[in-house]
Amino acid sequence: MSQGKEKILQTALQEFAEKGYDGARIDYISKMAGVNKALIYYHFKSKEELFTAVINDLFEKAVSVSIEPTGTSVRENLIQVMEHFIDFLHYNPYFVKIMDQSVAQDRDIFHQLHHQNFFFETVIGMYQLGVQTGECRKVDHPEDFIVSLLGAVYFYFSHHKAIRKFYGNISEEEVISIRKKTMKDMISRLTFL
């Protein structure tokens, strides 16, 4: 990806995350990215296409960080993916903001996302492999089960302001460590035999 296109995506991410789709302005993105407005429209035909590209770029980054399991078992790999997903959400707060805004605005954007499906399919593939090998318990609705596990990771970050108070006066790094341990325990107890 060219530096100009990457700069546009990064600037647009911040603009969409902070102001929402309707409040974001292409003129402002152009100015802050230090590029000509025509260059934005060269890469992206419309504001909608830029918005979709921003979210796809986010998912692509989440996938590249989250789906590199190196464990020797399905359990180790699934736990690794969930821990990487926690780290990704922790270090990329705009991801949660822009996803929550997309859902709240009831935008039809999710049909245009590519990496969202890839991430889900990879995680469910791990689970299905675990069922085949006898490592994972079989559930009636595996898609809902995986959505629930991913949702348990995502929920803390999407509701951070409301939930953070329950952890008391500890650092965010300590909270992330607790979340990882909790998710490891949940995955182990709910998923594996």
PyMOL commands that set and color helices and strands:
alter all, ss='L'
color gray80, all
select helices_A, chain A and resi 3-23+26-33+37-43+47-66+74-91+93-104+108-112+115-133+142-158+160-167+172-191
alter helices_A, ss='H'
color red, helices_A
deselect
rebuild
show_as cartoon
